Amino acid sequence: MAKTVCIVGTLDTKDIEFAFIKTQIEAAGVSTCVINTGILGEPQLTPDISADEVAQAGGSSLQALRDEGDRGHSVTVMARGAAVLAAEKQAAGEIDGIISLGGSAGTTIGTTAMQAVPIGVPKIMVSTLASGDTSPYVQSKDICMMYSVVDIAGINRLSRQILANAAGAIVGMVNAEIPETTADKPLIAATMFGVTTPCVTKAREILEEAGYEVLVFHATGTGGQAMEDLVKGGFLVGVLDVTTTELADELVGGILSAGPDRLEAAGEAGLPQVVAPGALDMVNFGPPDTVPEKFSERLFYQHNPTVTLMRTTAEETAELGRIMARKLNEAQGPTTVIIPLQGVSAIDKTGQPFDSPEAREAWRENLKAQIGGNVTVIEMDAHINADEFATKLAETLLNNIQ
């Protein structure tokens, strides 16, 4: 079946570049659907969806945006409209992938449209911003950010090659055949960090032997967000939330927060979930010189040259216990918390730098004091990475699912 790529872009200022992309894609035998998100003038490249249609989908009109003359508001409206239209076209089976290019405004509009379509739909953003922090644009979606190297201002010997590469990439992506070797297996999500890898690996093996496919998410902020997006999308039958460390970053101010709603999606969806306090002993920062001065007297561990870990205090873990209890008390499905009394990470145990029985006990006491009757609490005299602890996690989730 012929494929179609959606091209989202500001044709009023970059119609030459978008025309080049369109030509390259169609030369490879793939159809295009062009959405114009530019408001400044009429493009030479005729779009399939006009700027006025995009503006209306975003809650305004092209003339109103022109009369207003507020660039920031225009970008917001056109991004919202492009997202609505892209989602509608994808849901109707009319597009198979999305590509865009631009600077700050174009990247905002293009990636907003990409975020509106499901994970797995090919997405390429050619951007002048792709060599920096792309997290605001990618968020928890599978958006491929491609650095433009030069500004997107006409076709020259360098931009021609880069844009041709981008067109070739999106063509290859939409035409890729995905083998369905595990399509019939129900999906379970698990959260993992390097310091909880032995636990999750063992639990995953048990779950896979029981006939499930396990999707493991690195608890780096976006990892937790991506997992909970899948929960909301109805893809999962259960959640093994071993590594809830993102809550510590949200509370204390680390760089790997998944936002204030972390640990809520599974409960709201009524999914069976088994939760552990994996890596709640740490808050994450970058290299040592990026750690805020206010934390200078705290206990640190240099995980690698680019990752600095800070030990959570007993006061902070106590608050994390209260936060987790409050969130889990709202759960609509079977929920179990399993507590490893001997430590919550590879560096939180006897002889390791973050060993703190006081901090572990503060979390345990406050969680148990506020947890509701809808949540089962199990305590084990074991370390989180012990085989028996991982086995208990997996078996409990299997019992809750079945």
C-alpha positions in Angstrom: 0.0 0.0 0.0 1.3 3.5 -0.9 2.5 5.6 2.0 1.9 9.2 2.7 4.2 11.6 4.6 2.8 14.7 6.2 5.0 17.8 5.8 4.3 20.4 8.4 5.9 23.8 7.9 5.9 27.6 7.6 5.6 27.8 3.8 5.5 31.6 3.9 9.2 31.9 4.8 10.6 28.5 3.8 8.7 27.3 0.8 11.9 26.6 -1.3 13.1 24.2 1.4 9.8 22.5 1.9 9.4 22.2 -1.9 12.7 20.5 -2.0 11.7 18.0 0.7 8.4 17.4 -1.0 10.1 16.7 -4.3 12.6 14.3 -2.8 9.9 12.3 -0.9 7.7 12.0 -4.0 10.6 11.0 -6.2 11.0 8.0 -3.9 7.4 6.9 -4.6 5.8 8.2 -1.4 2.9 10.7 -1.4 2.8 13.9 0.6 0.3 16.0 2.5 1.5 19.5 3.1 0.2 21.5 6.0 1.0 25.2 5.9 1.5 26.8 9.3 3.0 30.1 8.1 0.8 33.3 8.5 2.9 36.1 6.9 2.0 35.6 3.3 0.8 33.4 0.5 3.3 30.6 -0.3 4.4 29.6 -3.8 4.1 26.0 -2.8 0.4 25.1 -2.7 -0.4 23.2 0.5 -3.0 20.5 0.9 -4.2 22.2 4.1 -4.1 26.0 4.2 -2.8 28.3 7.0 -6.4 29.5 7.6 -7.6 25.9 8.2 -4.7 25.4 10.6 -5.5 28.6 12.5 -9.2 27.7 12.7 -8.3 24.3 14.1 -6.1 26.1 16.7 -9.0 28.3 17.8 -8.5 31.5 15.8 -8.4 32.6 12.1 -5.5 33.6 9.8 -6.8 37.2 9.5 -7.1 37.6 13.3 -3.5 36.4 13.8 -2.3 38.8 11.1 -4.2 41.7 12.6 -3.0 40.9 16.1 0.7 40.8 15.1 1.7 38.7 18.2 4.3 36.2 17.0 4.3 34.2 20.2 0.5 33.8 20.2 0.5 33.0 16.5 3.1 30.2 17.0 0.9 28.8 19.9 -2.3 28.8 17.8 -0.7 27.3 14.7 1.1 24.6 16.7 -2.2 23.7 18.3 -4.0 23.6 15.0 -1.3 21.6 13.3 -1.5 19.0 16.2 -5.2 18.7 15.8 -5.1 18.2 12.0 -2.1 15.8 12.1 -3.8 13.7 14.8 -7.0 13.6 12.7 -5.2 12.6 9.5 -3.2 9.9 11.3 -6.3 8.5 13.0 -8.1 8.3 9.6 -5.2 6.4 8.1 -4.3 9.2 5.7 -0.7 9.8 6.8 2.0 7.4 7.8 4.8 9.8 9.0 5.6 13.4 9.7 8.5 15.6 8.7 9.2 19.2 9.4 12.1 21.7 9.4 12.7 25.1 11.0 14.2 27.3 13.7 12.7 27.9 17.1 9.2 28.7 15.9 9.2 26.0 13.2 10.5 23.4 15.6 7.9 24.3 18.2 5.1 23.9 15.6 6.5 20.8 14.0 7.2 18.9 17.2 3.8 19.8 18.7 2.2 18.2 15.7 4.4 15.2 16.1 3.6 14.8 19.8 -0.1 14.5 18.8 0.3 11.3 17.0 1.1 7.9 18.5 4.5 6.4 19.4 5.6 4.3 16.4 4.5 6.8 13.7 7.8 8.0 12.1 8.7 11.6 13.0 11.7 13.7 11.8 12.4 17.3 12.8 15.2 19.0 11.0 16.1 21.9 13.3 18.7 24.5 14.1 18.1 23.6 17.7 18.8 19.9 17.5 22.3 20.0 18.8 21.2 21.5 22.2 18.7 20.4 24.8 15.9 18.9 22.8 13.8 17.7 25.7 11.1 20.4 25.4 10.5 19.3 21.8 10.9 15.5 22.1 9.3 15.1 25.6 8.2 11.5 25.8 7.6 10.8 22.1 9.9 9.1 19.5 10.8 12.2 17.6 14.0 12.1 15.6 15.8 15.4 15.9 18.2 16.1 13.0 20.6 19.1 13.3 20.5 21.3 10.2 24.1 22.5 10.7 23.5 25.6 8.7 20.5 27.9 9.1 17.5 26.9 7.1 17.7 29.7 4.6 17.6 28.5 1.0 19.2 25.5 -0.7 23.0 25.4 -0.9 25.5 22.6 -1.2 25.3 21.7 2.5 21.6 22.2 3.2 20.8 20.2 0.0 22.6 17.2 1.3 21.1 17.4 4.8 17.5 17.9 3.6 17.9 15.1 1.1 19.1 12.8 3.9 16.1 13.8 6.0 13.7 13.1 3.1 15.4 9.7 2.6 15.2 8.9 6.3 11.4 9.6 6.5 10.8 7.5 3.3 12.8 4.6 4.7 11.0 4.9 8.0 7.4 4.8 6.6 8.4 2.0 4.3 10.0 -0.1 7.0 8.4 -3.5 7.6 8.1 -4.3 11.3 8.3 -8.0 12.2 5.5 -9.0 14.6 7.4 -11.6 16.6 5.8 -10.7 19.9 2.6 -9.0 18.8 0.3 -11.3 20.6 1.9 -11.1 24.0 0.3 -8.8 26.6 2.6 -5.9 27.6 4.0 -5.0 31.0 6.0 -1.9 31.7 8.9 -1.8 34.2 11.1 1.1 35.4 14.8 0.7 35.8 18.1 2.5 36.6 21.6 1.2 36.5 21.5 0.8 40.2 18.4 -1.4 40.0 19.3 -3.4 36.9 19.8 -6.8 38.6 16.3 -6.6 40.1 14.5 -5.6 37.0 16.4 -8.1 34.8 15.5 -11.0 37.1 11.9 -9.9 37.3 11.7 -9.4 33.6 12.9 -12.9 32.9 10.2 -14.3 35.2 7.5 -12.2 33.5 8.6 -13.2 30.1 8.7 -16.9 31.0 5.0 -16.4 32.0 4.1 -15.2 28.5 4.4 -11.4 28.8 6.4 -8.9 26.9 8.2 -6.5 29.2 9.0 -2.9 28.1 11.7 -1.5 30.3 11.9 2.3 30.8 15.0 4.1 32.0 13.8 6.3 34.9 15.3 9.5 33.5 12.3 11.7 33.7 11.2 11.2 30.1 11.4 7.5 30.7 8.7 7.7 33.4 6.6 10.0 31.2 6.9 7.7 28.3 5.8 4.7 30.4 2.8 6.6 31.8 1.8 7.8 28.3 1.6 4.1 27.3 -0.6 3.5 30.4 -2.9 6.3 29.3 -3.0 4.9 25.8 -4.3 1.6 27.0 -1.3 -0.5 25.8 -0.4 -2.2 29.1 -1.9 -4.9 31.3 0.3 -4.2 34.3 3.1 -2.0 35.7 6.2 -3.1 37.6 7.3 0.3 39.0 10.5 -0.8 40.6 12.4 2.5 40.2 10.5 5.4 41.5 13.5 7.7 41.7 12.0 10.4 39.5 9.9 11.4 42.5 13.0 12.3 44.4 14.2 14.5 41.6 10.8 16.2 41.5 10.8 16.8 45.3 14.4 18.0 45.7 15.1 19.6 42.4 17.2 17.1 40.4 17.4 17.0 36.6 15.5 13.8 36.1 12.0 14.7 37.3 9.1 13.1 35.4 6.8 15.9 36.7 4.3 16.2 39.5 1.9 13.5 38.2 4.4 10.6 38.2 3.0 7.4 39.9 -0.6 8.3 39.1 -1.4 7.0 35.6 -1.6 3.3 36.5 -3.8 4.0 39.5 -6.1 6.2 37.5 -6.3 3.5 34.7 -7.1 0.8 37.2 -4.1 -1.3 36.1 -2.5 -3.8 38.4 0.8 -2.3 39.7 3.6 -3.4 42.0 5.7 -0.5 43.3 9.1 -0.4 45.0 11.3 2.5 46.3 14.0 1.8 43.8 16.8 4.5 43.8 14.9 6.8 46.2 18.3 7.2 47.9 19.4 9.6 45.1 18.8 12.9 43.3 20.4 13.3 39.9 22.6 16.2 38.6 25.1 16.6 35.8 28.8 17.1 36.2 29.9 18.3 39.7 30.0 22.0 38.6 26.3 21.9 37.7 25.2 21.0 41.3 23.4 24.0 42.9 25.5 25.8 45.6 22.8 25.2 48.2 23.6 21.5 48.2 27.4 22.0 48.7 27.4 20.3 52.1 25.5 17.2 51.0 26.7 13.7 50.4 27.6 13.0 46.7 28.6 10.0 44.6 30.2 10.5 41.2 28.4 7.9 39.1 30.4 8.9 36.0 31.9 12.1 34.6 28.5 13.5 33.6 26.3 12.2 36.4 26.5 13.3 40.0 24.3 11.6 42.5 23.2 13.3 45.8 22.0 11.3 48.8 18.5 12.0 49.9 18.1 12.9 53.6 15.8 11.2 56.1 13.6 14.3 56.0 13.3 14.0 52.2 12.7 10.3 52.2 10.0 10.8 54.9 8.2 13.2 52.6 8.6 10.8 49.7 6.9 8.2 51.8 4.0 10.5 52.3 3.8 11.5 48.7 3.8 7.9 47.5 1.1 7.0 49.9 -1.1 9.8 48.8 -0.7 8.9 45.2 -1.2 5.2 45.6 -4.3 5.7 47.8 -6.1 7.0 44.7 -5.4 3.8 42.8 -8.4 2.1 41.2 -6.7 -1.2 40.5 -4.8 -3.9 42.5 -1.8 -2.1 44.0 1.1 -3.5 46.1 4.1 -1.9 47.6 7.0 -4.2 48.3 9.7 -2.8 50.7 13.3 -4.0 50.6 14.5 -3.4 54.1 18.2 -3.8 53.3 18.5 -1.1 50.7 16.9 0.5 47.6 19.9 0.7 45.2 23.3 -0.8 44.4 24.9 2.0 46.5 22.4 1.9 49.3 23.4 -1.2 51.3 26.0 -2.1 54.0 29.5 -0.9 52.9 28.2 1.3 50.1 28.4 5.1 50.0 24.7 5.8 50.3 23.9 3.2 53.0 21.4 4.9 55.4 19.1 2.8 57.5 17.7 6.1 59.0 16.6 7.4 55.6 15.1 4.0 54.6 13.2 3.8 57.9 11.9 7.4 57.5 10.4 6.4 54.1 9.0 3.2 55.4 7.4 4.7 58.5 5.7 7.5 56.7 4.5 5.4 53.8 2.9 2.9 56.2 1.4 5.6 58.4 -0.5 7.1 55.5 -1.2 4.2 53.1 -4.8 3.3 52.6 -6.6 0.0 52.9 -6.7 -0.4 49.1 -2.9 -0.9 48.9 -1.2 -4.1 50.0 2.2 -3.5 51.7 4.8 -6.3 51.9 8.1 -6.0 53.8 11.1 -8.2 52.9 14.4 -8.5 54.8 16.3 -8.3 51.5 18.1 -5.8 49.3 16.3 -4.5 46.2 18.7 -6.3 43.9 18.4 -9.7 45.6 17.0 -12.5 43.5 14.3 -13.3 46.1 13.1 -9.7 46.1 12.9 -9.5 42.3 11.0 -12.9 42.3 8.5 -11.6 44.8 7.9 -8.5 42.7 7.2 -10.5 39.5 5.1 -13.1 41.2 3.0 -10.5 43.0 2.3 -8.7 39.7 1.4 -11.9 38.0 -1.0 -12.8 40.7 -2.6 -9.3 40.5 -3.0 -9.5 36.7 -4.4 -13.0 36.7 
